[in-house]
Amino acid sequence: MPEKKNPSNVGSVTRALNLVDHVMTGPSEGLTLTEIAREMKSSKSATLATLRTLIEHGYLRMSEPGPRYLPGMALIRLGDLASARDPIASVSRSTMNDLNKKTGLTVRIARNDDGYPVFVDRVDGPGVVRFFTPLGVREYPHVSSVGKAILAELPDERIREIAEECGLAARTPKTITSLPKLMADIRQIRKRGYGIDDEEDAQGVVCVGAAFYDHFGNCAGGISATGLKSELSPEKIEKIGIKILKHAESITQKLGGKVKVRGQ
């Protein structure tokens, strides 16, 4: 999203931070030099120099073939530190661990940032499969189950504004990229209480998420469970959705909020 220019900004630092943001919000397989340079509207040589500096300091890493650029361990450590200090993450940790044990899936928690999800903590599922889940990044809401669950708590007019702001960018062939389809999905979420990301953010990955509420009755964020599409049948997704709702309600109660009654 575009930002207003500040004359006191240090240009090189701003470019580096923007580059990191592009990589962190990019596809799970990473971005190429050409893709990054295009998004940064910069030359390949200047972009490569910034990439090499960020790699040297651990904020990005390079993978082959490609090469492709991905977040580095320094960013992951920063995300873990941020989650340790986030009050919602602190309150939700035991609930996340319980959901992780009951589903065997990767569990994430996000706070609501004016209609956008910002993931602040995660608990990885067992086994060798690990999903790259950056923390502390404001993500597009239309591609994730939690993002859509948060959208479902907003007035329709605000949803339209957010759709215009983010452009409903496609992450996979299954991403919802039109407002009518997004609103149809939102209506389903409002009925059943949880959102489903069916390979909309990453191919082969399914996510189920639901919102929780603070003591003012406002949507404070959401909790989700993520797994492989090949292992999650529609029946299993429905059962996970029921578990997600119960755990979201648990977080609402810990925040001093009131559990929402569906259909009212």
TAWOSUL-V827594 format. One record per backbone hydrogen bond with DSSP energy under -1.0 kcal/mol. CO is the residue of the C=O (numbers start at 1). NH is the residue of the N-H. Records with the same first field share a line. If there is no record, write none. Layout:
CO->NH + NH
//
This chain:
6->9
10->14
11->15
12->16
13->17
14->18
15->19
16->20
17->21
18->22
19->23
20->24
21->25
27->30
31->69
32->36
33->37
34->38
35->39
36->40
37->42
43->47
44->48
45->49
46->50
47->51
48->52
49->53
50->54
51->55
52->56
53->57
54->59 + 60
55->58
58->74
59->72
61->70
63->68
68->63
69->31
70->61
72->76
73->77
74->78
75->79
76->80
77->81
78->82
79->83
80->84
81->85
86->90
87->91
88->92
89->93
92->96
93->97
94->98
95->99
96->100
97->101
98->102
99->103
100->104
106->226
107->123
108->224
109->120 + 121
110->222
111->118
113->116
116->113
117->139
118->111
119->136
121->109
123->107
144->148
145->149
146->150
147->151
148->152
150->153
151->154
155->159
156->160
157->161
158->162
159->163
160->164
161->165
162->166
163->167
172->175
178->182
179->183
180->184
181->185
182->186
183->187
184->188
185->189
186->190
187->191
188->192
189->193
195->209
197->199 + 207
202->205
204->229
205->199
206->227
207->197
208->225
209->195
210->223
212->220 + 221
214->217
218->214
220->112
221->212
222->110
223->210
224->108
225->208
226->106
227->206
228->231
229->232
233->237
234->238
235->239
236->240
237->241
238->242
239->243
240->244
241->245
242->246
243->247
244->248
245->249
246->250
247->251
248->252
249->253
250->254
251->255
252->257
253->256
261->264
//
